[in-house]
Amino acid sequence: MGESMGESAERILSENMSGLEQKRMYVIIDYLHRNGKIRSAIAAELLNVQVKTAGSLLRKAEKLGILTSDGKTKSKIYLLK
């Protein structure tokens, strides 16, 4: 995954997320590289999890500085920082 993510982002993931969260984030980051933006509902479909679970992961990635967001609640989109 080193080619599509910077080393610092990979380090942040490995130091602050569980193995399962990291695996899920790689799926989201891959999607973001191809599509530019993602919503919680799309992430939930990609990961086969509830929207609440996907939203928590996206918010955590935002707090860690990996993602940035725009909008509020259901219309909120996340972008790579």
C-alpha positions, 0 to 999 in steps of 0.5 A: 500500500506504500505506493498509494499512501504516504509513509507518514499516513501509513505510520499514523494508521499503524500507530492509531488503528486496529488491524481491522480498522487499517484494512478498512481504511485501505479500502476507503483510501483506494476508493478515494484515489479513484473517486475523489470523495466518499460519504459514510453510506458509500463507505458502509457499502464498500466495507459491508458494515453499518453506516454508523460503523463507517462514519466512526472510521471516517471521523477517526481518520479525519481526527488523525489528519488523514481525511478532511470533510465538507458538509454536515451529517448525511450530506457530509463528504470526506476527501483525502487530505 
